[in-house]
Amino acid sequence: MSDEFMSGAQMITRVFNNISSQDLEKSSKIQQAWQTTVSKISGNGEKLAAHSSIVDLKNGILLVESDHPGWNQMLQMHKKFILTGLNRLSGGVKIESLAFRVKGSVASLANPEEIAKRAVEKYAKKIDDEQKRLEELGYANKKAAAGGDGVQGQEGGAGQLPPELSAIFERMKKGAAQKVDNI
């Protein structure tokens, strides 16, 4: 039973063993670069630095948190100056852009592959929804009633999708499915 518990010292040791000294050094340089750069903004630099902090760095995007949306807006206005200063002072870490959030929000930096996959899935759903809407309006036969893809030639009469439009929908669906598979 005593194996289930560990001392505070053991927990701290375990946590810090998983963090490389290079990551800590890089983080420290970026934090120092942030404070130095933001403090130099004319007018409210010291206040901006005091009311903002770095949260995350992924794919060259630095996520910054402040305690009020107004501070984020002011930081956004000085984005070019901040990026220049950070890239000069951060010891070789390339920061391409800044993202902002208000303290307490759950916004985070998502992986670009996840974003692309969600966009493709959303696009494929839109295609399916539009196909269903056309079926409901009587411009296309329902799949079950048609015994196939729900589309017949124009000679089939009212309530059927023209073959050209059907082909476009199918190409869009296949393209979206391939993009999801490639992600």
Contacts in CASP RR format, 6 or more apart in sequence:
PFRMAT RR
TARGET T0000
AUTHOR 0000-0000-0000
METHOD contacts of the structure
MODEL  1
MSDEFMSGAQMITRVFNNISSQDLEKSSKIQQAWQTTVSKISGNGEKLAA
HSSIVDLKNGILLVESDHPGWNQMLQMHKKFILTGLNRLSGGVKIESLAF
RVKGSVASLANPEEIAKRAVEKYAKKIDDEQKRLEELGYANKKAAAGGDG
VQGQEGGAGQLPPELSAIFERMKKGAAQKVDNI
6 14 0 8 1.000
26 93 0 8 1.000
29 89 0 8 1.000
29 90 0 8 1.000
29 91 0 8 1.000
29 93 0 8 1.000
30 54 0 8 1.000
30 57 0 8 1.000
30 62 0 8 1.000
30 86 0 8 1.000
30 90 0 8 1.000
30 93 0 8 1.000
30 95 0 8 1.000
31 54 0 8 1.000
32 89 0 8 1.000
33 85 0 8 1.000
33 86 0 8 1.000
33 88 0 8 1.000
33 89 0 8 1.000
33 90 0 8 1.000
33 91 0 8 1.000
34 49 0 8 1.000
34 52 0 8 1.000
34 53 0 8 1.000
34 54 0 8 1.000
34 64 0 8 1.000
34 86 0 8 1.000
35 49 0 8 1.000
36 85 0 8 1.000
36 89 0 8 1.000
37 81 0 8 1.000
37 82 0 8 1.000
37 85 0 8 1.000
37 86 0 8 1.000
37 89 0 8 1.000
38 45 0 8 1.000
38 48 0 8 1.000
38 49 0 8 1.000
38 52 0 8 1.000
38 75 0 8 1.000
38 78 0 8 1.000
38 82 0 8 1.000
39 45 0 8 1.000
39 46 0 8 1.000
39 48 0 8 1.000
39 49 0 8 1.000
41 48 0 8 1.000
41 78 0 8 1.000
41 81 0 8 1.000
41 82 0 8 1.000
44 74 0 8 1.000
48 71 0 8 1.000
48 74 0 8 1.000
48 75 0 8 1.000
48 78 0 8 1.000
51 66 0 8 1.000
51 67 0 8 1.000
51 68 0 8 1.000
51 71 0 8 1.000
52 64 0 8 1.000
52 65 0 8 1.000
52 66 0 8 1.000
52 67 0 8 1.000
52 71 0 8 1.000
52 72 0 8 1.000
52 75 0 8 1.000
53 64 0 8 1.000
53 65 0 8 1.000
53 66 0 8 1.000
54 62 0 8 1.000
54 63 0 8 1.000
54 64 0 8 1.000
54 65 0 8 1.000
55 63 0 8 1.000
55 64 0 8 1.000
55 65 0 8 1.000
55 101 0 8 1.000
56 62 0 8 1.000
56 63 0 8 1.000
56 108 0 8 1.000
56 109 0 8 1.000
57 63 0 8 1.000
57 93 0 8 1.000
57 95 0 8 1.000
58 109 0 8 1.000
58 111 0 8 1.000
59 109 0 8 1.000
59 111 0 8 1.000
59 112 0 8 1.000
60 94 0 8 1.000
60 95 0 8 1.000
60 96 0 8 1.000
60 97 0 8 1.000
61 95 0 8 1.000
61 96 0 8 1.000
61 97 0 8 1.000
61 98 0 8 1.000
61 99 0 8 1.000
61 109 0 8 1.000
62 86 0 8 1.000
62 95 0 8 1.000
62 97 0 8 1.000
62 98 0 8 1.000
62 99 0 8 1.000
63 99 0 8 1.000
63 100 0 8 1.000
63 101 0 8 1.000
63 107 0 8 1.000
63 108 0 8 1.000
63 109 0 8 1.000
64 72 0 8 1.000
64 75 0 8 1.000
64 98 0 8 1.000
64 99 0 8 1.000
64 100 0 8 1.000
64 101 0 8 1.000
65 100 0 8 1.000
65 101 0 8 1.000
65 102 0 8 1.000
65 103 0 8 1.000
65 104 0 8 1.000
66 72 0 8 1.000
66 75 0 8 1.000
66 100 0 8 1.000
66 101 0 8 1.000
66 102 0 8 1.000
66 103 0 8 1.000
67 102 0 8 1.000
67 103 0 8 1.000
68 102 0 8 1.000
69 102 0 8 1.000
72 100 0 8 1.000
72 101 0 8 1.000
72 102 0 8 1.000
75 82 0 8 1.000
75 98 0 8 1.000
75 100 0 8 1.000
76 98 0 8 1.000
76 100 0 8 1.000
79 98 0 8 1.000
82 98 0 8 1.000
83 95 0 8 1.000
83 96 0 8 1.000
83 97 0 8 1.000
83 98 0 8 1.000
86 95 0 8 1.000
87 93 0 8 1.000
87 94 0 8 1.000
87 95 0 8 1.000
99 107 0 8 1.000
99 109 0 8 1.000
101 107 0 8 1.000
113 183 0 8 1.000
116 179 0 8 1.000
116 183 0 8 1.000
117 180 0 8 1.000
117 183 0 8 1.000
120 176 0 8 1.000
120 179 0 8 1.000
120 180 0 8 1.000
120 183 0 8 1.000
121 176 0 8 1.000
121 180 0 8 1.000
123 176 0 8 1.000
124 173 0 8 1.000
124 176 0 8 1.000
124 177 0 8 1.000
124 180 0 8 1.000
127 169 0 8 1.000
127 172 0 8 1.000
127 173 0 8 1.000
127 176 0 8 1.000
128 173 0 8 1.000
130 169 0 8 1.000
131 140 0 8 1.000
131 169 0 8 1.000
134 140 0 8 1.000
134 161 0 8 1.000
135 141 0 8 1.000
135 142 0 8 1.000
138 158 0 8 1.000
138 159 0 8 1.000
139 159 0 8 1.000
139 160 0 8 1.000
139 161 0 8 1.000
140 150 0 8 1.000
140 151 0 8 1.000
140 159 0 8 1.000
140 160 0 8 1.000
140 161 0 8 1.000
140 166 0 8 1.000
141 150 0 8 1.000
141 151 0 8 1.000
141 152 0 8 1.000
141 159 0 8 1.000
141 160 0 8 1.000
141 161 0 8 1.000
142 150 0 8 1.000
143 149 0 8 1.000
143 150 0 8 1.000
146 152 0 8 1.000
149 166 0 8 1.000
149 170 0 8 1.000
150 160 0 8 1.000
150 161 0 8 1.000
151 160 0 8 1.000
151 161 0 8 1.000
151 163 0 8 1.000
151 166 0 8 1.000
152 160 0 8 1.000
153 160 0 8 1.000
153 162 0 8 1.000
153 163 0 8 1.000
154 160 0 8 1.000
154 162 0 8 1.000
154 163 0 8 1.000
161 169 0 8 1.000
END
